[in-house]
Amino acid sequence: MFLRSAAPAALLLAATIAAGPPDHVSVRAPSAPALGSVLGPGSAARAKLIALIESAGGTATDEYKPDPVDFPAPVLASIDGTPSDAATPKPDEAALCAAGKIAPRIRKVKGDLTSQGYMVIEGSCFGQSGAVLLGGFPNSVPQVTIEAWTPTAITVQFPKIVGVPDLIMTVTVTHGPGGSSGGSLLGQIAADVSGQASKPVAAKFTAAIGDPIPLPSKYIAMNACGGGIPICFAAPPGVAVGMHVDTTPTSGADIWTFTIPEHWHLHAVHLVHLTPSAASSSTINGSGAQKTIKVAWTETAVQQRADSSAQCSPAALNSLGEFERLLMQQACAANQVVGVLYDGNYRMEPMVRGPAGMTVP
């Protein structure tokens, strides 16, 4: 069969086999103009090459190290309440506070303010039971689990929260109706009306980070594609393909830009080497929402030989068009070297990570 690493060149060479005398097959490598014609938009050879290079196996290297600031380690937050709530109740307020006649006062909110994290609320006049309400979340009100409740401190655990980015939430404590449930919007309204709700405290909720996913191809732009006969394009679900085939040894560089959507960060760029050519990448611009990457490549000689194995099997031949089948039958019968080209092909696979449960828009 054709050498796997050089399969794109093999497809091109198959189109250059010319029939000589009945007992001979003459073979030549195509000229640059002929090669450009074979690779032209809409050609069958181009379509086959694209399909092959999008799915072909190869040796992958990781060419990007994410900025640590994009994926910070979890830190414990500490947020002060309003100044008017910082003071403890006056002696003449103590009885009213114990009786639940004074609204709760939040002095501090601290803890791991993220999905399934723990939050401690410090203050006064919390009473013996009540509810904690989280506001500011789209579409729903997360119901916390109350782990401990005293008149001056409450410990709660966040539920598993996915599908939201980092946001500013509000924390409100109520006592009286509602018991020790997680709190509800109706319960807060009732507590506000009766004066049994604390002033809300704003705090940053940090979204849990989800698993890496491919950056969709619509966010991948090709800025420059080097070489004599270059083909560079982005393809679903999210790859950047560089394909370079020439009649003489050539080297060059391709420039790509990845636009990273809001709430997402570039996690990795896998460079899949599809031919034994040298290829490496470097980051030109890694700031902000756009990452510009240069891929330098060098073509290597690829010699193709037709033989009587998989490529020449009846099934493989019957799967070809009439003209291609005739050419391949001749090449397989001759079992000879069919030419030399130079190629350097690669596939880049940018991966991003963002809030758990969210998809890239």
C-alpha positions in Angstrom: 0.0 0.0 0.0 1.1 3.6 -0.2 3.1 4.9 2.7 0.6 6.1 5.3 2.5 9.3 6.2 2.6 10.4 2.6 -0.9 9.5 1.6 -1.8 13.1 0.4 1.1 13.0 -2.1 0.1 9.5 -3.3 -3.3 10.8 -4.3 -1.7 13.5 -6.4 0.8 11.2 -8.0 -2.0 8.8 -9.0 -3.3 11.5 -11.3 0.1 11.9 -13.1 0.4 8.2 -14.3 0.4 8.2 -18.1 -0.1 5.1 -20.2 2.8 4.2 -22.6 3.1 1.1 -24.7 0.7 -1.7 -23.8 3.3 -3.5 -21.6 4.6 -0.3 -19.9 3.4 2.3 -17.6 5.4 5.6 -17.6 5.4 7.6 -14.5 6.4 11.2 -13.8 6.1 13.7 -11.0 3.8 16.6 -12.0 5.1 20.0 -12.8 4.2 22.9 -10.5 1.4 24.3 -12.8 0.0 20.8 -13.2 0.1 20.2 -9.5 -1.7 23.5 -8.9 -4.4 22.5 -11.3 -4.9 19.1 -9.6 -5.2 21.0 -6.2 -7.6 23.6 -7.6 -10.8 24.4 -5.7 -13.5 21.9 -6.5 -11.2 19.2 -7.8 -11.7 15.6 -6.7 -8.1 15.3 -5.6 -8.4 18.4 -3.4 -11.6 17.0 -1.8 -9.9 13.7 -1.1 -6.8 15.3 0.4 -8.9 17.5 2.7 -11.0 14.5 3.9 -7.8 12.6 4.5 -5.9 15.3 6.4 -8.9 16.2 8.6 -9.0 12.7 10.1 -5.5 11.2 9.5 -3.5 10.0 12.5 -0.2 11.5 13.3 2.2 12.4 16.1 0.8 15.1 18.3 2.8 17.7 20.3 1.4 20.3 22.7 2.5 23.7 21.4 0.8 26.1 23.9 1.1 26.6 27.6 -1.9 28.5 29.0 -1.3 31.7 31.0 -1.7 30.9 34.7 -3.9 33.9 35.1 -6.5 32.3 32.9 -6.9 29.3 35.3 -6.2 30.6 38.8 -6.1 28.2 41.7 -9.2 28.5 43.9 -8.9 31.0 46.7 -10.9 31.7 49.8 -12.9 34.9 49.5 -13.7 37.3 52.3 -16.3 40.1 51.7 -17.3 42.7 54.3 -20.9 43.6 54.8 -22.2 47.1 55.0 -20.7 49.4 57.6 -24.0 49.8 59.4 -24.2 46.0 60.0 -20.6 45.7 61.4 -21.5 46.7 64.9 -23.0 44.2 67.3 -26.4 45.0 68.7 -26.6 47.5 71.5 -27.6 46.2 75.0 -31.1 47.5 74.7 -31.4 45.7 71.3 -30.3 42.3 72.6 -33.7 41.1 73.7 -35.3 42.3 70.5 -32.6 40.6 68.5 -33.0 37.3 70.3 -36.8 37.5 69.8 -36.3 37.9 66.0 -37.7 41.5 66.1 -34.6 43.0 64.5 -33.6 42.0 60.9 -30.4 39.9 60.5 -27.2 41.8 60.0 -24.4 40.5 57.8 -20.9 41.6 58.9 -18.8 39.3 56.6 -19.2 36.6 54.0 -16.3 34.3 53.4 -15.4 30.9 52.0 -15.1 29.0 48.7 -17.7 30.8 46.7 -18.1 28.3 43.9 -20.1 25.3 42.9 -20.4 22.9 45.8 -18.2 25.1 47.9 -18.8 26.2 51.5 -19.7 29.7 52.7 -19.7 31.1 56.2 -21.8 34.2 57.0 -20.9 36.1 60.1 -23.1 38.7 61.7 -25.8 39.2 64.3 -29.5 38.7 64.9 -29.6 35.5 62.8 -31.9 33.9 65.4 -32.1 30.1 65.7 -33.2 29.3 62.2 -34.0 30.9 58.9 -32.9 30.9 55.3 -30.1 32.0 53.1 -31.0 33.3 49.6 -28.6 33.6 46.7 -29.6 36.2 44.1 -28.2 37.3 40.8 -28.2 33.9 39.1 -30.0 33.6 35.7 -33.0 31.4 35.3 -33.1 30.0 38.8 -32.4 30.5 42.5 -29.7 28.0 43.8 -30.9 26.3 47.0 -28.0 26.1 49.5 -27.7 23.4 52.2 -27.5 24.8 55.7 -24.8 23.0 57.7 -24.8 25.0 60.9 -26.9 28.0 62.2 -26.2 30.1 65.3 -27.3 33.6 66.1 -24.0 35.0 64.9 -22.7 32.5 62.2 -24.2 30.4 59.5 -22.4 27.8 57.4 -23.9 26.7 54.1 -22.9 24.6 51.1 -23.6 25.6 47.5 -25.3 23.1 45.3 -23.7 21.9 42.1 -24.1 25.0 39.9 -23.3 24.7 36.1 -24.1 26.6 33.0 -23.3 30.0 34.4 -20.1 32.2 34.1 -18.4 34.1 36.9 -20.9 36.6 38.2 -21.8 38.9 41.1 -24.3 37.3 43.4 -26.2 38.7 46.4 -26.3 36.9 49.8 -29.3 37.6 52.0 -30.2 36.1 55.4 -33.8 35.9 56.7 -35.3 34.5 59.9 -38.8 33.6 60.9 -41.0 32.0 58.2 -39.1 29.6 55.9 -37.3 27.7 58.6 -34.0 26.2 57.7 -34.8 25.5 54.0 -32.4 26.9 51.4 -34.6 30.0 51.0 -36.8 31.0 48.1 -37.7 34.2 46.3 -41.2 34.3 47.8 -39.7 33.8 51.2 -37.4 36.7 50.7 -40.2 38.9 49.5 -42.2 38.0 52.7 -39.2 38.7 54.9 -38.5 42.0 53.2 -42.1 43.1 53.8 -42.0 42.1 57.4 -38.5 43.5 58.0 -37.0 40.1 58.6 -34.4 40.1 55.8 -30.8 41.4 56.0 -29.4 43.9 53.6 -28.0 41.9 50.7 -24.2 41.6 50.4 -22.7 41.5 47.0 -20.0 38.8 46.5 -18.3 37.3 43.5 -19.3 33.7 42.5 -16.5 31.9 40.7 -17.8 29.4 38.2 -16.3 25.9 38.2 -14.1 25.2 35.1 -15.3 22.5 32.7 -13.4 20.0 30.6 -11.4 21.1 27.5 -13.4 21.2 24.3 -12.5 22.1 20.7 -12.6 25.7 19.7 -15.2 25.9 17.0 -13.8 26.5 13.5 -15.7 29.8 13.1 -13.3 31.2 15.7 -10.2 30.1 13.7 -8.9 32.5 11.0 -6.0 31.9 8.5 -3.9 35.1 8.1 -1.1 33.8 5.9 -0.4 30.5 4.2 3.2 30.0 3.0 4.7 27.8 0.3 4.5 27.4 -3.5 1.1 25.6 -3.6 -0.4 26.3 -0.1 -3.8 25.1 1.2 -4.8 26.3 4.7 -8.3 26.2 6.1 -10.3 25.7 9.3 -12.7 22.8 9.5 -15.3 21.6 12.0 -15.5 20.9 14.8 -12.3 23.0 15.3 -9.1 22.3 13.5 -6.6 24.3 11.5 -5.2 22.4 8.6 -2.0 23.3 6.7 -1.2 21.3 3.6 1.9 22.0 1.5 2.9 20.0 -1.6 5.7 21.0 -4.0 7.9 19.6 -6.7 11.0 21.0 -5.0 12.0 21.1 -1.3 10.2 24.1 0.3 9.9 25.6 3.8 7.6 28.4 5.0 5.3 29.5 7.8 1.5 29.8 8.3 -0.1 32.4 10.5 -3.4 31.6 12.4 -5.5 33.6 14.8 -7.8 32.1 17.4 -10.5 34.3 18.8 -11.5 33.2 22.3 -15.2 33.9 23.2 -16.1 35.7 26.4 -15.8 33.5 29.6 -13.5 31.1 27.8 -9.7 30.6 27.8 -7.3 28.9 25.5 -6.2 25.7 27.2 -4.0 23.9 24.6 -2.9 23.8 21.0 -2.2 20.3 19.8 0.0 20.2 16.7 -0.6 16.9 14.8 2.3 16.1 12.5 0.9 14.3 9.5 4.2 13.9 7.6 7.7 13.4 8.9 8.5 17.0 8.0 9.7 19.5 10.7 7.0 21.7 12.1 6.9 23.9 15.2 4.8 26.8 16.4 5.3 29.9 18.4 2.9 32.5 19.8 3.1 35.9 18.2 0.4 37.5 20.2 -1.1 35.8 23.2 -2.9 38.7 24.9 -6.6 39.4 25.3 -9.2 37.5 23.5 -7.1 36.7 20.4 -4.1 34.4 20.2 -2.0 34.5 17.0 0.1 31.5 16.3 2.8 30.9 13.7 3.5 27.4 12.4 6.9 27.0 10.7 7.2 23.9 8.5 9.8 22.2 6.2 8.8 19.8 3.5 10.5 16.4 3.1 10.8 14.1 0.1 8.1 11.5 -0.2 8.6 8.6 -2.6 5.5 6.6 -3.4 5.2 3.0 -4.6 2.2 1.1 -5.7 2.0 -2.5 -4.6 -0.6 -5.3 -4.4 -1.8 -4.8 -0.9 -4.7 -2.7 0.4 -4.6 0.1 -2.2 -4.7 -2.5 -5.0 -7.4 -4.8 -3.6 -10.5 -5.3 -5.7 -12.6 -3.5 -3.1 -10.3 -0.4 -3.1 -10.2 -0.3 -6.9 -13.9 -0.7 -7.2 -14.5 2.2 -4.8 -12.7 4.6 -7.3 -14.2 6.4 -10.3 -13.8 4.9 -13.7 -10.8 7.1 -14.7 -9.0 6.7 -11.4 -9.6 3.0 -11.3 -8.0 2.6 -14.7 -4.9 4.6 -13.6 -4.6 2.7 -10.3 -5.0 -0.7 -12.1 -2.0 0.3 -14.3 0.0 1.4 -11.3 -0.7 -1.7 -9.3 0.2 -3.9 -12.3 3.5 -2.2 -12.8 4.3 -2.3 -9.1 6.9 0.5 -9.6 7.9 3.8 -8.0 5.4 6.3 -9.2 7.3 9.5 -8.4 8.7 11.9 -5.8 7.1 15.0 -4.3 7.8 17.1 -1.3 5.2 17.7 1.3 4.6 19.0 4.8 1.2 18.6 6.3 -0.1 19.3 9.8 -3.3 19.8 11.7 -3.7 22.1 14.7 -6.4 21.4 17.3 -7.0 24.4 19.7 -8.8 23.4 22.9 -10.6 25.8 25.2 -12.0 25.6 28.8 -14.8 27.7 30.3 -17.5 27.5 32.9 -18.8 24.0 33.6 -22.0 23.2 31.8 -21.6 26.0 29.2 -21.1 25.5 25.5 -19.1 27.9 23.2 -21.6 30.1 21.4 
